[in-house]
Amino acid sequence: MKAIAVIGYHHTGKTSMVVALVKALSARGLRVATIKDIHSEKYRADTEGKNTALHIAAGSVQTFARGLYDSAMIYPRPLSLQEILPHIEADFLIVEGMKDSALPKIVCAANTAELDELVDDSTIAIGGLISEDLKHYDGLDIFNAQRNAERICQLVLDKSFRILPMALPECCSRCGSSCYQMAQDIVQGRRSRDECVMDASQSITLEVAGQQVSIVPFVQDILQDTIMAVLGNLKDTDISKEIKIHIRP
């Protein structure tokens, strides 16, 4: 799945940009999912006193609300992007917010001071209120979400890439950088998405409850060495072939 983030301060045009992109990408036959990162202290995914909130208050770590017209999954804590991704089934993901994510970004801004602060090498374009005043900034095109929806949609398709594992740098840095730096390098053409060591050349793949789980190279090495050592002591076992292990708790 490919993804992009639309970042910026409040009331700069982020949601308008996301809506325009969802419409344009969907019109091209893509299944589009979105994430809205909300920082308001007033926002809660659940309503106090409702039955689902009572489930959570009693100690449920995950509650599903299934209604006549929609469904919701409620966790009593904020999830990281890595935790959310396994629950998304789509061709393309648009994240509104999460400026620290390892994704290519569109920065929405009201003025150049905001751009000076938010634009970095992961930025592929600019939008928002500033599109009424400027057309370019620091070599980047500035788009109006309504007037330039098709142009920015094509740019997003051209510049986006499969989501990086977003592993902690201390757990996986065999490519020589963090995932955030890798995302910047890919956007700038300095590196290729295929250079990600963690998922480009995994010798071990792990699925739990049907969902693939990323394993950092260090843990892959430990698992592989342990499994190969055990199997190597089994009589008439050819460990040069593909090995499959299924565990049913």
Protein Blocks (a to p, Z undefined) as FASTA:
>chain_A
ZZdddeddehiopmmmmmmmmmmmmmnopacddddddfbfkbcfbdehiaklmmmmnopa
bdcdddfkbccdddfbdcdfklmmmmpccfbdcdeejklbccddddddfbfklmmmmpcf
kbgbdedjklmmbmbeehiacddfklmmmmmmmmmmmmgccddfkiafklocknopafkl
mmmmmmnopacfklpmklmmccbdcdeehiacdddfklmmmmmmmmmmmmmmpghiafkb
ccdddddZZ
